[in-house]
Amino acid sequence: MRENIANAFKEALKAKDQVALSTMRLIMAALKDRDIAARGNDNPDGISDDEILSMLQTMIKQRGESAKMYRDGDRPELAASEEAEIEIIKKFLPVQLNPQEMQEAIAAAIAGTGAASIKDMGQVMAYLKSHFAGQMDFSSASQDVKAALMSKA
């Protein structure tokens, strides 16, 4: 994952693509910050690929929220800039699960963890995060897991 990010940075540099270059710098800075924090927690190698995927999803979510605020504030040029960054960041994520696949993954996670009630939601979410890192939006998945567990009760 780190190699892909470094290669994309080099490509953006060679292509003189300012949007991609600034986005890659943001990704690399966030990665460096997380690595430094991980080293402080006795992890000399920095964060794992799954944690990198989670970081990228967080960056996408933040930019999506910013773009929405810019659109609501009648600032389409700033919203377009945020959306361009989202597209660049998405290139590092695996293919996202479609809604049907996400429901199947949630059902498998509930079955795999033996979850029976809303109290088991944490176990189900941990299962999903370990098996589907970077492949789904966990904020919407958590709502679906909650609904599925509530219907079981």
N, C-alpha and C positions, 0 to 999 in steps of 0.2 A: 504494500500500500504506500509506504513512504517513498519507494522508488518511483511509483506512478506519479506521485505528487511532484517529486523533484524533476522528473522528465517533462511533465506538463509545464512546470515553471520555465525550464530551458526552452521548450518550444514556443511559449508565449514571448520569451525574451527575444528569440531569433525572429519571430514573426512581427515583433514590435506591436503586439496586440495589447494596448494599454488596459482595456477592461479585464482581459484574462490575466495580465500581469499583476494588476492590483488585487484581483481576487485570489490569485495564487499566493501573493504576499500575505494576505489576510489568513488564508488557510495555514500557511507555514508558521505564522506568528502564533496562531491559536494552538497549533500542534506543539510548538516549542514551549508555550506556557504550560500546557498539560503535561509535557514530558518533565519539565522542571518540578512541577507539583508531585508527579509520580516518583521522581528520584528522592524527594523529601520523605516519601512513604516507603523507603527501602525497595524501590523498583528501579534498578540502574539502567534498564533497557528502555524506559519510558513507557508510554501507553501501548496497549495491544491494538491489533487491527480492528477488532470489534469496537474498542473505545474510540478509535479514529472514525469509524463509520457513525457511531453515535454522535460524535462531535460535529461531523459534516451534516447530519440530519438536524442537529440543533441550529447550525448556521443557516440551513435552508429555511427552517421554521422562523427564525428571527427575521430573515430577509423578506419572507412572505408576509409577516405581520407589518413590517415597515412599508412594504409596497402597498398594502391595503390602506395604511394610514395616509400615505402620500396620495393615493387615489381619492380617498375621502376628503383630503385637504386640497384637492384640485391642483396637484403637483405631478402630472403624468410623466414629466421628464425624469424625476427622481424615482418614481415607481418603475419606470422602464429600466433604469440603472440597476435597481435591486433585482428585478426579474432577470436581467442579463447575468448577474452574479449567480443567481439560483441555477440557471442553465449550466454554467461552468462547473459549479459544485456538484450537480447531479451526475456529471460524467464519471465521478469517482465511486458512485454508489452502484450496487448490483441492481439488477432488474427488480422493480417493485412488484409485490404480489397484487394481483387484481382482487376486487372485493370477494369473489367466490373463493379464491385460493386463501385469502385472509381468514374467511369464515372456517374453512377446512383446517387451517393451521390452529385456529383458536379451539376448535373441537378436539383436535389431536392433543393440544396442550392440556386441556381440561381432562381428557381421558388419561394422558400420560402422567399427570400429577395426582390423579384421583380426587380432584377438587370437587367438593360437594356443596359449598356455600360461598357467600361473598367473603367470608373470612379467609378463604384460600386464594383470593385474588393475587396476592403477592407472589405465591408460588407459580401461578399460571403465567404472570407477567415475566418472572425470572426465566421460566422455561422458554417463552417466546423470544426474549432478548438473547438468550444463549443460542437458540436455533435459527433465528431469523434476523440477526443483526443487519441493519441497513436495508432490509427488504420490505419493511412496513413502517407506517407512521404509528408509533406506539401510543400516542395520545388518543387517536381514534380507536386503536386496538383495545385500549383499556376500557373505553366506553362499551365496546362490543363484548368484551370479557365480562364486564359488570352485568350487562343485560343477560348474557347467557347464564351466568351463575345465579342471578336473581330468578330466572325462569325455572331453574332446577329446584329451587327451594320450595 
